[in-house]
Amino acid sequence: MSEGFTHKSGYIGIVGKPNAGKSTLLNYLVGQKLAITSPKPQTTRHRTLGILTTDDYQMVFIDTPGIHTPKDQLHQFMKQEVDTTLDDVDVVLFLADPTSPPDEDDLLALEYLKKQKKPAVFAFNKSDMKSTPNTELYGDILDRFPVIHISALRGTGCDELLDKILNLLPAGPKYFDEETVTDRSERFIVSELIREQIYNLFEKEIPYSVAVVTEEVKDRGDGMTYIQATIHVEKDSQKGIIIGSGGRMLKKIGQQARADIEEMLGTKVYLELWVKVKKNWRRDNSLLHQLGMDIIKKK
């Protein structure tokens, strides 16, 4: 298939423990915001493609949920997204966060990497924080793969990172046209931008109990887009917290999300938000299906 190509292309899976900076790195590499970010762990739930195209290569990066032990059906879906990615990619980009003490998620993520038989690059993120990596934790892993220190937030080391990935990619065609930067729809990204503000504004279990579905995106002309989205929560008490006294918190979610949505769409946005209770949706496969998070049973 690759015979005759001087152009390189391939899929690169960005994997690591929760909160390692995978989504921040994806956004930096493709030059725009495709994946939401938060200081809270386990923000990413779905695989998201970010496509970087030049005259010489096309790199298709796949941002994945953080590797962690599943606790419910939602977490099982997130694990499935990681497993599927590792099955499909040409190169694995393992991102480690040396600024936090090693924990069980580090060990679990390392088990994934030890099993890898595909080409891989090992990147220590957050190098701008002058942290010293715990090399004993990673052992001979660091001898198996190219190692680089980067800052996904500032872009430090990212040019060298791209060079190391390019060395591992096979020759091949462009899989996407030059204008395409992601496989995700506008509706999906709108939902994620709304969910991001919930992560920013609320603490404890609230962000993890929320799913957002964009029901309608409609061009109303005169540079205005109408969007209607539903925020699903698990409990009646959570609905009250999301709405807030006199609707104050729901209004704040809308105001903060609207700015990012308008930047993405390039239009003014009228954003209408509703809050509904789907009891225990994280543990209900049928409800996860309605929210676009199907768990595929292995044969």
N, C-alpha and C positions, 0 to 999 in steps of 0.2 A: 504493500500500500504506500510506503514512504519512498519508493524508488523514484528518482527523478526530481525530487523536491529539494530545493535549497532553503526554502522557508521552513521554520520550525513551528510546531504547535503542540498543545497538549493540555490536559486537565491537571490542576494542582490542588490537592486537598489541604486546607489549613486546619490543623487539629491541635488539641492540647487541653489542659484542664480548664474549668470555668474561670472566666475573668483574666485569661492570659493576654488578651488584647487582639484576638483574632479578627473581630469585626472592625476594630480601629485600623488594623493593617489592611484589610480588604479595601476599606474606603480610601486609604491613602494611595494604595497601588493603582486603583482605577481612576483616582482624581475626583470622585464625587461620593456623596453619601448614599450608599445602597443598603447598608446594614445598621441597625440601631445599636447604640452603645450605652453602657451604664456602669457605674462603679459596683453595682450589685452583680453577684454571680448568676449564671444560668439565664442571662437575658435572651440569648439566641435560642430559638426553638426549631427553625427550619433551615435546611440548606439554602444558601443563596449564592448564585453565580455572579462573579464580577469579571468582566472581559477586558483585557488589555491588549490592544492591537497596534502593531507597528508595521513598517514595510518588511521587516525581517522575521517577525514572529507574532503568534497569537497565544497568549497565556489565558486560560480559563480557570480563574481561582474559584474555589468552592469554600465558602465560610460555613463552618459546622458548629453545632452546639458543643459546649464543653463536655469533656469526657468525665462522667461521674456515675455512681451507682444508682440505678433506677429505683424510685420509691413508689411510683404509681404509673398508670398507663401513659400519662403525658411524658414522663421521664423515659418510659420505654420507647415511645415514639422518637424522642430526641436521640436516644442511643442508636436506634435504627437508622436515623439520618447519618450518624457518624459511620456506622458499619457499611452502609450502602456507598457512601463516598469513598471509603478506603478500597472497596471492591472495584470502583470505576476509574480511579485516577491513574495518571501516568507517573506523577511525582507526589510525594508526601512532604508537606512543610509543617514540621513540628515546632510549635511555639511554646516556650517555657517562660514562666514569670519568676525570676530569681529574687524578687523583692519580698515575697511572702514565705513564711516557714513551710517546709515540706509537709504535706498532709496525705491522707488516703487517696485524694483525687490525683495528686502527683504520681503516686505509685500505680494507680489504675491506668493513667495515661501512658506511663512508661511501659506497662505490659502490652499496650497496643503497639507501641513503637518497636519493642523487642520482637514482636511477631512479624514485623514488616519485611517483606522480601522485595518491595519495590524501591526504586531510587528515592532518597529522602535528603532533606536539608534540615539541620537542627539550628533553630534561632533562639537566642536568649533575648527576650524583649525588655523594654524599659531601661535600656543602657544609659539613658539620660539621668536616671536616678542614682547612678554611681553605686549600684548594688554589686555584691560579690557572689557569683553563682556558687551554689553548693555542688561542686563537681563530683563529690563522693556519691551523691544521690544518683547521678546518671551513669557513673562507672564507665564500662567499656563502650556504652552507647556513643560516647563522644569520639571514639576511635573509628566507628563504623560509618559516620556520615560527615559531610562538610559542616562546620560549625561557624556561626556568625553572630555578632552582637549588634542589635538594632534598637531603634526607638520607633515604634509604629506611630506614635503621636507626633513626633517631630520629623520623621523620615530619615533619621540618621541610619546609615548603613543599608538603606533599601536598594540603592543602585547596585551595590555589591551583591545583595541578596538576589536580585533579578539575574545578575550574571551567573550566579551559582545554579539557579534554577534552569536557566537557558542551556547550560552545559549538559543538563540531564534530560532535556526534552528531545523527543524524536523529530526527524524531519516529517513534515506533513502539511496539509492544506489549511486554509482558514475555515473554521467550523461555523463562524458567524460573520455577517457583513460588518464593515468597519464602523458603522454607526451604532451597532448594538453594544450596550455595556452591561446588560443583565438579562436573565431569563424571567425575572419577576414582573408581574403586571403592576400598573399604577395602583390598582385597588389594594394589592398586597402591600405595597410600600406605604400607602396611606394608612392602612391598618397598623403597620409597624411603627410609624411615626407617632400615631396616637398612643400606642402601647408604651413607647419610649417615655412619653411625658408622665404616664402613670408610674413608671419606675422612678422617675426623677422626683415626683411629688409625694409619694407614699412610702411608708416603711413596713416592716414586718411581713405578714403574709399577703397583704393586698396585691402587690405587683404579680405575685406568682399565682394568684387566684383569678387572674383576669385574662380573657381572650377578646380580641377585637375583630369584628367583621365589617368591612365596608360594603354596604348594601347597594349604594347608588353613587355614580359619578356622572354628572350631566353638565354639558356646556350650555350655559344660559345666554351666551352672546355677550357682547360688550366687555369682553375680558373677564367674565365672571364664571366660576365653576361651582356648581352645587354638589355637596357631598353629604350623604347620610350614612352614619356608621353606628353600630351597636357595640356597646361594651358589655360583655358577659361576665358575671361574677358567680360565685358558688353559694353565697348566703345572702339572706335579706339584710343582715347587718352590714355586709360589705357594700351593698347597693347604697345604703344610706351614707356610708363614708365617702364613696366615690362622688355622690351627688353633692354632699356637704350642705351646711345650713343655708337655706334659701337658694340652693343651686350653685353656691360659690365655687366649690371645687370642680364641678363639671365644667363651669364656665372657664376656669383657669386652665384645665386640660385642653379645652378647645382653643383658647387664645394662644397657648404655647405651641400646640401642634400645628395650628394654622400657619404660623410663620414658616415652618419647614416645608409644609405642603405647598404653600404658595411659591416658595423658591424652587421646588421640584417641578411644579406644573407651569410656572411662568405666567400665572394668572392670579387674580383675586379669588378668594375662596369663601363661600358661605358654608360653614361646617355645622351640621346638625347632629348632635350626639344623643343617643338613648342608652339607658342602662337596664339590662334584663338579668334575671336570676336563672342560671342553669345549675341546679344543685349537683355538686360533686362531679362537674364535667371532666375534671382531670382523671377521674377513675372510671369513666363511662365510655366504652369504645364506640357506642352509637353516637354519642354527643361529640366525641373527638372526630368522628367521620363527618358530621355536619360542619365542623370547624376546619375541615381540610387536613386532618392529622390522622390518617389511617395507619393502623399497625398491621403490617403484613405478616401473616403466620407462615413460618418456614415449613416446607414440606418434609 
